Amino acid sequence: MPDGVIRRRNVTSRNRTGCVTCRARRLRCDETKPNCHNCTRLNIDCGGYVTPIKFKDQTELWKRKQNKKKGQDDRPDAGQAPLPSSPLAARNETHSGWHIHADPCDRPLDTAPVIPGGLLESTKFPEDMIYYHHLLDPSPYGILSIISLNDIVGAEDLDSAFYHAALALSALDISLSNTNKNLASKAAIQALDHFIAALGTIRMAQLDDAGIATGCPTNQDKTISWLATVLLLANFELQRGQMKLWYIHSRAAVSVLSQHLPRIRDSPAGESLVRSFSRIAALLDIFDRAYSVKYSIASPEVSESLAASLLNSPQSSDRLLYILPRVIKLEEEWRSNPQHDLHWRQQAEDLIEELKMWRDTLDECDVPPLHEHTASPYAATQGPGIAIRPLCIPTATEPVKAATTFMHYLISLLRLETRYLPGAGRELPAEARKIILLVCRLAAGVPYASCGAVNAYGHGMLPAMMNAYYMSEDIDVKNWVKSWIAGFPRDREGIWHVRHAHRMLDYVDQEYTRRGSRHNWEIIKVRMVDLEDDATPLEGEDDGDPDRFFVEIYSRCKRGWSIDFVEVP
């Protein structure tokens, strides 16, 4: 090229201040705000105008602050070596010199967090980390917090079957909560996938003719992992409403527990597992004593150990769960044979004393404020009926569990203080109305969603509310209780089917109206048949109503006893 001739490039340089979309598409942007013409014309989302992020070296600023803290001159030394270009480089070059003064969060970790090997083997979906964090959530709404099994993750040799079952239960819980619909539907499918994987991986115990479990692991750590997996699978079936499968899993696990109890208790997480199965044993007694595992499978020594695990539990709800099955049993026997009133009265007084001792051990932060016990239970309303004023326990660490537990305490006192006299019917205590309204206020003070989540694997508020309904003689209170049950967002609350309970109330009211006053007819108890094989319609039967269910009604009238097997409409 000849000297003095300058060839210019025919290029127009682009500015760097256009919208994010135009810069990504390498288009010239007119920078119209809020949306540029290019994005408007092409009908695409305009990314907006983002100020570029400028990174500045903070090393010298940090050094001045440290020198000022030590009372030194904040001027840089003349002979100091050139400063590195970033704080990260400063950490690498002067690692041993400055991290002593840094915050604890800035100090390097001695050991990197270790991801359990079983979790790595069981991970199948991108959402599994969401399920895993929900599982370990330390709040009252985390899965392991709800079932009181937080220390199980510290156990050794938890295999992929355990993590498959854990992820399945966590995903199922998310699918049942009021979350994003897309995530909920995806979580339901993935929960079933993990559940099937857990069943395919674990070796299920088989019970021989003598009721002894065979096929379970013999190694202590493997036994802990196996029992924890079966516990999670049982709770998974409970969440799905498969009561028969819940019972089968629990029965097999309690059998293994009976054979290896000393060895299991020697492990760090063993006591938590024993207490978890003690809860299931108590819930089976409450749901249907015919399927109790305490004496049909477990030996007397193991049965006493299961009971002692609840009695000595640090949780007040467990200690109350130790008393509740005996309260229910005594009430049924008293109503069945009221002629032995003195005998039942003595047993009731013993249980009342036991409940009062439980109340004395209860932390005051888990009790409703004393002034609320006598406060007005009603709120202002403009429509028909009554409005119950909500009552919560704000000082409780777990308000939902505290309210549920105190409700069952109040209802248990009411059941034990009620007398059943021959020929005179039921005689309620003088404080019955006040107790019932206090129970209703506690129920009104808990949001439905929180109640359904925290009580998903236990006794729940529903039985306390149903007993309040049966004990109340105020039609307005009865209607309020029925509306509370009808408004429950989930089909189940723990071991109880909420929709079935609501239909059951309607049916019993109709039966009392039809023949109660005429024949002096009285219901002794209602037994659900969810655990019966015959409760499942056979192939070829009319199954037009997928929500059909059956109950056994034990009743008494002038002509004697009767047991009716009824399909509730």
N, C-alpha and C positions, 0 to 999 in steps of 0.2 A: 504494500500500500504506500503511495507517495507520501512524503513528509508533509505535514501541515493539513492533511485531509482527515477530518474526523467523521467517522460514520456513526450516526445515531441509531439506536434501536427504536423501532416503531412500536413501543409497548407503553401502555398506560398503567402505571402502578396502581394497585388496588389499595383502598384504605382498609384499616383493620378494625373499624368501629361499627360495622354493619351488624345486623341481627345474627343470632346464633345459627338459624336455619340457612340463611344465604351464605354465611361463611363455610358451613359444612358442605353446601352444594356448589361452592366456588362461583357464586353469582354476585354481580354488582348490586349492592343494596342501596335503596334511596333513603333509608333510615327514617321512614315515616313511622310515627308513633301513634297508637300503641302497636299496630301491625303494619309491616311494610307492604308496598303494592305487589311485590313478587309473590309473597305468601297469600295475599288476598286474591290475586288473579288465579293462582294455581290451587286455591282452596285447601291449603295445608296450614297446620298450626305454626304460628310464628314463635320462634324460641325466645324472643325478647332481646333486650340489650343488656348484656352482663358486663360489668366493669372487670377488666382483666385482673387477676390476682397477682400481686407483687410480693415476692418473698424477700425479706430483709434479714440480713445476718444479725442475730440477737446476741452473739457471743460477747461482744464488748460491753453491751448493756448489762448482761448478766454478771460479768466480771466486776463492773463498777458497783453493782448492788452488793456483791459479796464482800468487796473491799470496804464498802461503807459500813456493813454490819460488823466487820472486824476492826473498825476504827482506823483503817489505812487510808492513804492518799488515793483518790480515785483517778489520778492521772496515770496513763500507761507508762511502764518503764521504757527508758530510751533504748536499752539493749535487748529488749524482749524480742523474741523471734516473731516473724509474721504470724498473725492469727489465722487459723483455718477459716475456710469460707462458709462453714455451716456448723450449727450446734452438734449435729450428728458426727461430723468429723472431729469436733472437739472432744466428744465422748470417747472416740476411738483412740485419739492421740494422747490424751491426758486422763486415761481411764482411772488410774489410781490416785489422781490428785484432786479431783473436784467432786466426785460423786458422793463424798462423805457429807458435804453440806447440802446436797440436793434433797428434795422431798422423798419420802419413802416410795411413792409411786414411780419416781424416776430411777430408782435403783434397779440394777439388773436382777432378774430372777435367778435364784440359785438353781432351781430345776424347772424345766418347762412343764406345763400341764400335760398330763398323760391322758389320752382318750382311751377308755376301756376297749380291749380287743373285741369283746363280745358286741359292743356297740358298732364298731367298724364292720363286723361281719353281718350285722342285721340291718344296716342302713340300705334302703332301697330307693327312696324318693327324696327329692330336694326338700320337701316339707318336713322330713324326719327331724331336723334340728329344731323346728318349731315345736314338734311334739315332745322332743327330749327336754327342752327348756320348760315347757308346761309341766312335764313330769316332775322336774326338780324345783319348781317354783316354791320358795320358802313361805310364801303368803298362805293364808288359810284356804286359798282356792287351788293350790297345787295338788296334783294327784297324790303324791306320797304324803303330803301334809294331811289330806283328807282321810286317808286310810291309816295315818299314824305309823308310817314305815320309812321315815326319812333316813334312818341309819343303814338301810339295806344296801344302798349304793356303795357303802364302804366295805362291804363283804368281798372276800376274794373269790376268784373263779366263778364270777357270774358269766354264764355262757350266752351264746347268741339267742337261745330259746327265751331266756329271761328278758333280754332287750327287745325281742320281737313282741313278747307279751306286754311289756311296758309301753312300747310305742303304740301297740294296738289299743290299749286302754286309754292312753292319752289322746290319740286321734279320735277315738269314739267319744270321749268327753267333749272335745272341741266341736265335733259334729252336732252334738246335742245342745250346745250353748248358742246364745244369740250372737253369733259371729257373722262374718261375711258369708253370703250364701254359696259363693263359688268355693271358698275354702271349706265350708261345712260339707258340701256334697263330695268334694275330693277327699276330705278326711274320712268320711264314712266308708268309701271304697278302699282307701289305703289301710284303714283299721282292720277291715276284714282280711285283707291280704296279709298283714302282719300276724293276725290271729291264726290263720291257716298255717303260716310258716312256723309259728310257735308250736302248734299242735303236731306238725310233722316232724319237728326237731326233738321235742321232749319225749322221754319214755314214760308213758302213763303207767301208773301202778294198777295192777289187777288184784282184786280181792278174791281169795280162795273161799272154799266153803266154810272155813273157820273164821272168816272175816279178817284174815291176815293179808297185808299188802305184799305183793311180790312184783319184782321188776323195777323197783326204785333203786337209786344209787346207794352204795354203801359208804363211800368216802364222805367225810364230814362236810367239806366245802361243797362238794357236788350235791349233797343232800340239802344244804341251805339254799343253793341255787334252784334246785328242783322244787322245794316247798314254796319259795318266793314266786316262782313261775306259776305254779298251780294256784296260788293265792290271787295273782293278777288275772289268770284265766277265769277263776270263779267270779271275780268282780266284773269282768267283761261280760260274762253270761248274765249276771245280775242286772247290769245296765241295759242289756237287750231284753230283759224280761223273761229269760229262759230259766225259770226257777228250778226245773228238774235238773238241768245241767249244772246250775249253781250248786245244788245239793250234791250231785255226783262228784264234782271236783272237791268240794269241801269234805265229803265223806272219805274219799281216798286219802286226802292230805292228813286228816285227823288220825286215820289208821297208821300212816307212816309216822306221824308225830308220837303216837302211843308207843311204837316200837323203839324209837330212837330219841326219846325226850331228854335223857341226861346228856347225850352227845351233842344234841342241838343247842341245849342251854349253855354249853361250854363255849360256844362261838360268840363273838361280839354282837351279832345281829340276831342271835337265837331267841333272846327274850322278847324282842319285838315281834318276831314271827309267832311265837307261842301266844302272845297277847292278841295278835290279829286273828288267829284261829279260835281263841277264846271268845272273841266278839261274835264270830260267825256261829259258834255253838250256842251262844245266848240268843242270837237272832233267830236261829232255827227253833229254839224253845218258844220264843215269842210268836213266831209265824205259825208253827204247828208242832206241838209236843210229840205227835206221833212219829216225827222224823228227827227226834233228838239224837245227837251223836254222842252225848256224854256217857251214856251207859250201854247203848246198843253196840258201839264200836270200841270206845275207849274203856280202859280198865278203871276200876274205882280210884286207884292212885292217880292215874292221869286225869280223871274227871275232877278230882279235888285240886290237882295242880292247875287245870284250866280255870276253875273257879277262883283259886287264890291269885292267879295272874290278874284277873279283873279287880279283885278286892284290894290288891296292893298296888294298883296302877296309879301313877301320878296324875292321871286325867280324871276329873270328877265324873265325866260322862261314862267312863268305864266302870267306875265304882257304883254308879247308879244302875248301869246295865246288869250288874250282879244281882240287884234287888228286884228289878222289874219282872222277870219271869215268875218269881214266887208271888208277887202281888197279883198277877193275872190268874195264876193257878188257884190262889185262895179265893178270889172273887167268883170264879166259875164254880168251885165246890160249895161255896156259901149259897149261891143262887140255886144250885141244884138241890141242896138239902138244908133249907132254912130252919128246919126243926132243931138242928144242932147249933143254935145261935150262940150259946155260951162258949162252946168249943171254938167256933170260928172267931168269936170276939177276942178270945185270948191270943190266938195267932195273929189277928189283925193288930192288937196292941203291941206285940213284939216287933212286927214289921214297921209300925209307926215309930217306935223307939229307934229302930235301925235307920229309918229315913231321917229322923231328927239328928242322929249322930252324923249321918252323911252331910246334913245341912251345916252342922257345926264345923266340919272340915272344909267347907266350900269357901273359896277366896271371895272376899266381899266385893271385889271388882267384877265378879261374875253374877252378882245379885242385883235385881232392879232396885233403884233408890227406895228407901223405906217410905218416904212421903208419897210415892206413887201407888203404894198398896191401898191407900184409902182415898186417893184422888178420884174425881169423876171419870168414869170410863167412856163417856159419850162425847162426841164432837158435834158441832152444829151441822145440821143437814136441812135441805129444803125439800127433798123428795120424800117418798114414803119409806117406812122402816127406820132403822137406826144407823148411825155412823159411829164406829168404834175409834176412840182416840189412840193412835199408835203409841206403843211403849217400847223403847229400845234400851240396851245396856251399853252405853257409850264407853264405859271404863273397861270393858272386857277386851282381852287380847283377841279373842275370836267371838265376836258378838252373836253370830248366827248359832254357833254351837252352844254358847252360854244360854241364849234364849230357848233353844230347843230342850236343853237339859233341864232348865228350871220349869218349863211347861210340864214335862213328864213328872217332875217332883211334885208339883201342885196337883196334877191329876191323880197320881198315886195316893197322895194323902186323902183326896176326895173319895176315891174308890174304897179305901180301907175304912174310912169313917162312915160310909153308907151301910146301913143295916138292912137285912132282908128277913122279915118276920113272917112266920107261917100265917097265911090268911090275911095279912095286913099289907103285903106288897113291900115296896121300897120306902125306906125312911132316910131322907137326905139330911146331912148335918146343917146346922144353922148358917154356916159360912159358905154354903155351896154356891150361891149366886155370886158372891164376891170373888170366889176362886175362879169360877167359869169366866167371868168378865176379865179378870187379870190374865188368864190364859189367852183369851181373844185379843187383848191389847198387845201381848207379846208377839202373837202371830201377825198382827197388823203392822208391827214395827220392823218386820224383816221383809225386804224386797223378795218377790217371788224368785227372781233369777238367782239370788244368793242362796235362798233356801234350797232350791233344786240342786245347786252345785255342791254345797257343803254336805247336804244330807243324802247324796246320791248313793251311798254305800252303807247306810245304816237304818235306824228306826224312823227318823224323820218326825216332822210335826203332824203328819196326817192322823196317826192314831190318837194323839192328844186332842186334836180338834174333833174327831168322831166321838170320843168319850165325852167331850164337852157338849156335843150335840145331844147325846143320849141322856146326860145328866141334867140338862137344862129343862126348865118348865116354862120358859119365856119364849113365845113363838117368834118374837122379833130377833132374839139371839139365835134361835135355831135357823132362821132364814139367813142371818148374816154368816153363820158358819157354812151353810150350804153354798152361799155365793162365794165364800173364800175358797172352798174346795173346787167349785166349778171354774174359778178363774186361774187355777194353777196352770202354768204354761206347759209343763211336761206331763207325759202320760204316767210316769212313775216317779215316786219319791222313795228311793232305797228299796226295801223289800215289799213295798205296797204299790198297788196299781191305783192311781188317783181316779181315773175315769170309772173303774169298776166300783170303787168306794162310793162315788157320787150316785151311781145307779143303785147300789145296795141301800143307801139311805132312802131313796124314793120307794124301793120295793118294800122295805121294812115298814115305812110309814103307811103304805097302802094295806099291808097285812094287819097292822094294828087297828087301822080304821075298819077293816072288814070283819075281823073276828076277835079283836082284843078285848073290848068291853063286854061283848056278849058271852064269851066262854072263859073269861078271866085268863086269857092266853098271854104268855110271857116268853120272850126269847131268853134262853140261857147263854148261848154263844153261837157265833157264826164261824164256820170253818171253811176257809178257802181250799180249793182242790187243785191249785196250780201244780202241786207236786205229784198228783195222781196220774198214772198212765191213762186211765179212762177219761181224763179231762181233755185229751186230744182227740178230736173227731176222727173216726176211722175213714179209710179211703172209700169213697163212694157215698159217704153221708152228705147230707145237705150242709154245705159250709158257706151259705150265702152271706152270713154275718161273720166277718173275720174277728169280731170283737166279742163273740159269745163267751160266756163264762158261767161256771157252776159253783154252787156253794152247798154245804150241809148246814141246815138250820136245826139246832137242838132247842126244843121248846117244851113248855109244860103248861097244862091247862087242868080243868077240873077232872077230866077223864084220864089224866096221867101224862106220861112222857111221850114224845114223838121225835123222830129224826127224819127230816125231809131232805131229799136230794133235789135241788131246785136249779133250773136255768133262769138266771136273772134277766128280765127283758131290758 
